[in-house]
Amino acid sequence: FVPIALRNFVSGGGGGSSSISGGEVGKGTEDIKNGIEGCIGNTPLVRIRSLSEYLGCEVLAKAEFLNPGGSPKDRVALSIILKAEQDGKLRPFSGDKVFEGTVGSTGVSLAHICRARGYLAHICMPSDQSAEKSSLLLKLGAEVERVSPASIVDPRQFVNLAKSRARTLTLSSSLSRGFFADQFENEANWRAHFESTGPEIYRQCGGRLDAFVAGAGTGGTISGVVKYLKPRIPNLTAVLADPQGSGLLNKVKYGVMFNELTEREGTRRRAQVDTIVEGIGINRVTANFEAGRTLLDDAIRVTDEEACLMARYLVEQDGLFVGSSSAVNCVAAVKLVKERGWENSGKRIVTILCDSGSRHLSKFWAQVGDIGGNWDTTIEQILQAGAK
Ligand code: PMP
């Protein structure tokens, strides 16, 4: 059952103006968001006090965990779906289905937005993922298909399966269409960040920032933001934060894709990145990463141990409870300042807090451990962990 009145409102994208609350109440001025789509984006840019004071620089973070689906993937899911609607590949409340192969935040964002716009989301994921992940998607009204882990060249691999399921539905039904969201290759992904995250950062900083640091999973965030910022701030230093085991660092630094682990073990390139960090780090170049790759100035390696210690530090010092990729971004921001001798320069470094620690309780935070009453993690300790 879909209320008819609701259908009339789903044609637009975001909707609702953004404003800072607490100002004078003006008669006739409304501030209403149009559904969950209207709540996506316009996230706060937060000064991380502890890191800023320690470094004598301003470390600012885009609080993307405050999106309704809990991550920047809300922007991407909405952008992908709106583009598909524009191209006539999806029709709201028609029985059309959106397919994606994902183990991460994109599934959650798609599940929210599909429901709001009258689609079924069908998410394929490997069966070795935690039950927590599929159970959240099921509660959000998505169909979940768990398949045996398989190599990327196997048609039963979860991403390949999502793609073929979409095609099969379109071919077999005269009523419903299947649409493969394809976050890695679909360029509506980086465009979402080019059109929203990048401009928001620029505006929130009043056009003044010296560096942007972020990890890459699909590469959509870093490419979209950097493509927007670089032409406007030519001196901006754009830096990839790359977890251990990922091949992207070498691609940025030397133009070749390899990682230390594969080299050391003498094995062929591995599809899996050997890290406990989720959501970033990859061993192939996607269309979304390639879109901004040549604009990146540098890449910084972050180990799992450094990321765990940073996650502890951010809770102890700032009460910020973040997931693993956010911790990686913050470690890279600190290392950037140290490597370039920017301490006490007042330079402004912007990064992303992608999601909350609550999405990572059973894996990453199980490694980080309980904080208890402690305030004992230090930046020196984090940096020493990286030097080991
Ligand atoms: N952090 C988390 C938790 C993510 O799920 C992702 C996306 N996989 C990213 C960071 C990286 O974003 P992007 O895909 O835009 O590179």
Residues whose N, C-alpha, C, O or C-beta is under 5 A from the ligand:
A	BS01	PMP	G104 S105 G215 A216 G217 T218 G219 G220 T221 I222 E278 G279 I280 S325 C354 D355
